[in-house]
Amino acid sequence: MWIPEGIVLLAAIIILLTGLRLKNAKLLAGLARFSLLLTMLATILIKTYSWKHHLDTLISELWFMDHIAFVMKLTIEITAWFVLGLGVHYTQHEDIGSGEYYALTLFAVLGMLIVASAAHFMVLFVGLELFSLAIYALVASQCHISIGIEAAIKYFVTGALASGLLLYGISLIYGATGQLAFVPLMQDLGVIANGHSLLISFGVICILVGVAFKLGVAPFHMWVPDIYEGAPLSVMLWIATTAKIAAFAILVRLLWNVLAPLGSIWQPLVQFLALLSILVGNTAAIAQSNFQRMLAYSSIAHMGYLLLAVQLNTESAWSVALFYMLSYVIGTLTAVAVILLLQHKHAHIKQINDLCGLHQRHPWLAFILLLAMFSLAGVPPLLGFMAKWQIVQMLIEQQQIGYAITAMLLTIVGAYYYLRIIKVIYFDDLQPLDPAKPNIYPPALLAVQPTASIMAALCGGSLLFLGIFPAQLLQFCLQVF
Amino acid sequence: MISLLDCFFYSISSMLVASSLAVILVRHPVRAALFLVLSFVMAAMLWMLLEAEFLSLVLIFVYVGAIMTLFLFVIMMLPAEESLSWKKWRGFPFALLLFALLLSLLFYMLKHSLLLGASASPADTTSTYTNTQAIGHILYTQYALPFEMIGILLLVAMVAAIMLTFRGRRVDAKGQCINKQVRASKQDQLKLVNIPSEGEKG
């Protein structure tokens, strides 16, 4: 049952040991990616095996083997595979691709896999700490750059605070019910849902705040832009995609598998978090000139839309939230993939204006970035549009028309900063980096990277393909919950 | 009727509150750390009252014995700065507001007797188990999985700490190479030069 986790753990330790002698980042990354492929295979095999033999979806009250766990694990593994593949050249170039770097990424994957099938508060919390701790260290992996250290310390302190709040909430709920395992706890909470005590609602609020910190939604978002800016790009991609899926998995486990009977407590709070995140994310992103900071605010806004689906607390709403999460992850992956391909040793792309005239130099990369931006903005016929449309449809079905209108109006505000990037790429002229060296332009390829380019194209293509034919994916998401 | 247990409880918890307050009010960092030690000891005694003798001793061993000792070393090595002046603390009104809010929330909860109503008291057990055995039993059977995971967590913490502090061997680092020293022979080190004495010159 623990074969996928075992493979990841084994691979992490092997990489840690071989990394002592082996300094070839490409080989280490290859090893890590190979182990992730094996993990995917193992996940699928175990799922089909347990499905065929009708095995119990719960193992000794600690471990879920249900559809949610399967889907979350598979998405975490696939995005981790993409993130590692896209970041190989960058890590080599920035000289951070040591054995420890890849070992820590695999340990983070392990923590995420644990979180995805946690059926007990203890397992959930240890898994959460495992992947958080690994990511704190990864953020600081360029330890000679002060902005990276600053980001890591901020992330560490806010993350520790969030974990503390989460733990406090868990202890309050444990104190009120005497249960730590999810399945009996949910039954107990269902019984006392109407006459719940203040102790329980206080615990629920603490848990919600802790998860909101991890997910990076307003008003607990202050760390997000600094960490996106300060972390190395490959680690930032990690935080923006895989860690977000893991945070969503925690959200599903806590709100859907435990606290669903107490929806009357947390639904209004989640509504507030959702609307505030959409507002803060979309308006603050307009003022950003740094590409990574802009993506950070964009992620805050997207998490807001996600929570807008979550607050409905029905099976189909959770499915739509999962669909939205996938569309956000693919869109962000595509956008950052292009930026990762464009890092040149003379010119890091930090500012949005560094992308001036990308279309003239690299028309294909410009097109992929255009797809990503249109998808994140929610322009048909791309995947982002379908996801937003599903959420709005769900809100209207549940008679929450006010929320739907607010969300859509703020989406229009948000479209500005996505479209500005497209304007910079397509309509601005190339600007030499340094007047003394007129032949070096900022958007230059780091190196010819066929695999990473193919991966970026694959992400961009899937945005278009899934946008036009979303039925399969949507059907898949609907079957999960 | 106040029993002896209540007497113990109230005296220990008032000392706990007082020493915790002292941690943040005392100016000298070393004294603050020592007060923190005192509050850990008091918390351990509270646990002892709850008949949780294993946890109480672990708290003393781990926190007082290991963590706070390390902490004291670090504080003593840092230059003591008197930076904790009240005038510089600009966020005080906001902190006071937050404090009042939380305190009123706490009193609201106390008034509804939610915390006091369900006060924990040790169950009268006549089992042959001791607390330590019970914890060990549950730790290695029911909670074996999270226990193993904590092991991995500690490994990650160690790897991360080493990665962040190890900067590689410095180029100009001085060190002995024992092999080279042992293999050294007279021919490598000693060079005989013929220098004519001054007397022969003339």
Interface residues (C-beta under 8 A of the other chain):
Chain A: L9 L16 S60 L62 W63 S98 E100 Y101 A103 L104 F107 L110 I114 H120 M122 V123 V126 G127 E129 L130 L133 A134 Y136 A137 A140 S141 C143 G175 A176 S197 L198 L199 F202
Chain B: Y108 M109 H112 L114 L115 A118 Q142 Y143 L145 P146 M149 I150 I152 L153 L155 V156 A157 V159 A160 I162 M163 L164 R167
